[in-house]
Amino acid sequence: MKSYIDQENGIFPSVCSLDCPDQCGLLVHKKDGKIVKVEGDPEHPVTQGSICNKVRNMPARIYDANRLKYPLKRIGAKGEGKFTRISWDEAIETITLKWNQLIQSHGAESILPYSFYGNMGNLAAESMDLRFFNRLGSSQLDRTICTAAGKVGYKYTMGANVGTDPEDTIYSKLFIFWGINAVSTNMHQIALAQKARKNGAKIIVIDVHKNQTGRFADWFIPILPGTDSALALGMMHILFAENMVDYEFLREYTIGYEELREHVKAYDPETVSRVTGVPVEDIYKLARMYGETSPTFIRIGNGPQHHDNGGMFVRTISCLPALTGQWLVKGGGAIKGNSDYLAHHAGRLQRPDLLKDKGTRVINMNVIGEALLSMEPPIKSMFIYSSNPVVVAPNANKVKKGFLREDLFTVVHDLFLTETAKYADIVLPATSAFENTDFYASFWHLYMQIQQPVIKPYGESKSNVEVFRLLAEAMGFEEDTFKETEEEMIADALQNPTNPYLEGITLERLQEKQYLKAKAKPLLPGKLKTPSGKIELYSIKMKDEGHPPLPTYIPLKEDGDYPLQFIPAPNHNFLNSTFANNEKHQSLEKEPSLSMNKKDALERGITDGEMVKVWNDRGECMLKVVVGEQVLPSVVATQGLWEDPNGKQQLVNCLTPDRLADMGGGATFFSGRVAVEKAYK
């Protein structure tokens, strides 16, 4: 494996490890063995040298004075953040001794791993770690906090997580960014849209908050939260009524268009307007622009899938391109995610066969607070890596209460002493992606990329792969799978005969080229992975699994008697809780705030710039209010996951519900309700 560790000076290829669809190609500048600059790789076919502030300022994160260098053992109260340095030998011995005791007294299911994609590397996220916990027989984690509901909804319609090649969207004539702040979360799709705009394309943004992407649009359409499916069905009503559908395409490539045509008659523009808050004339204008323009492209966002009806939202929106035959037009169609184009052999990488008891319990990560407080038999130990649940999980006060349990033995592996790490018994220092060997697959563009180590591990930090090798050895696991090198795991995982798109992508070629594109072809003509092999506007599978077989608007669930819908959206300079601890990024964001419509502010006697209390039965926050028309009446929105330093009440996830969405066990961050009032001293 090529390594740049021993080269003190130079410019070396790399890849961004953040949980972001763009997955930029990078060039890393080293001087005297340290990274001094990170810039975009201008040769990368999609990202083309452009990177965000988060990555541009990455050296400050890598060499932050607060970065962990050594293993730590707690010596204070949980949550207090008092630790003392220990050796790796003591750390591993402490963990395995405790786990062996728990296995004897409570069984392996009393141990729970908790992780997500703090590092998007396939080895970091789902290799030696999952092998270890499968072999251990621990409780299994259902990793559903982000895209789970939407993935299921999209698959009901299209069969797999595949869509338009984003490179083709430069040919699009109409873009709809639906529920995605792409300027902050998918900046290269914005760059492609800009290229198309120079050739006459129009850009529409549909969202609950006029964020940076809304301000970028030719036309911003504000919508009431959780009503997006109704708007899409209203569009379908007009498309059918005004004969703007492609019947030849529908007959050849879909099933259920006759049933859908009858079904959407109930979604007339007047009814839809009352539900969505979108004026009747705008619904007609939107549908006609979509029906009369080709190619049209929809970028389906993460936001609306974080509702009670999030899976049905994606299921519904994903039907629209079929109505006008966009899947046969270069630059037409949609993207929810493209991860299946680059699907490696997960079985070889994760080794689920090592889990002997197939009935082992599975715990949804969105309900970790409730699970820690009430699950029987109880969770007695957690190992947390690549995630910060005290900040990112919903119903945060319940989560904190769970982590305060004195009988819960907690281990955290991270780069920093995060809010979650402060509750740990043992804290282990983690490497950054620049210190690891790994391979990366974008869930938006179609390029597989490789990370070859650029710098030496910081202090005594170790990668996820290294840590779980050490734990496997200490637990006496003798299988050869725990001795495989990173290179062996990558080479093996890329041998996936079920995915023809991976043809020609090998470890050796990645080492030579740095990135390689999947051998994708247009989805149609061809057979999809739905039961019928076609786009399923009517889904028998959905009916069998307890859902309406046709796209349907289902209102949000009740969430207490609170007057305002609460939307805790992402901001521009953090990525979930990543970078939220860095002074540079905090200064760029300035401070947490709450956007409120001027009508709601007037009713409450609230003026712009005041501190307000935002509360419900789950918790409360103190935030500065921004009064205007960024949101519709009865809606309030925040941006970013700010931690609670020095007792500040600004962690917005203390307000969010931990209910599960309609599909996939997804999160419902955006389906909470709150009250807002002046913060009196």
Helices and strands as residue ranges (DSSP letters): E 10-15, E 25-31, E 34-40, H 53-56, H 58-62, E 72-74, E 83-85, H 88-106, G 108-110, E 111-115, H 122-126, H 128-136, E 140-142, H 148-158, G 166-171, E 174-178, H 182-185, H 187-198, E 202-207, H 212-216, E 219-222, H 228-241, H 247-253, E 254-255, H 257-263, G 264-266, H 269-276, H 280-292, E 296-300, G 303-306, H 310-317, H 320-323, G 326-328, E 333-335, G 339-342, H 346-350, G 352-354, E 362-364, G 365-367, H 368-374, E 381-385, H 389-392, H 396-403, E 409-414, G 421-423, E 426-429, G 433-435, E 438-441, E 447-451, H 464-474, G 480-483, H 486-493, G 500-502, H 507-513, E 515-517, E 535-536, H 540-544, E 564-569, H 583-589, E 593-597, H 598-604, E 611-616, E 619-628, E 635-639, G 645-647, G 652-654, G 669-671, E 672-678
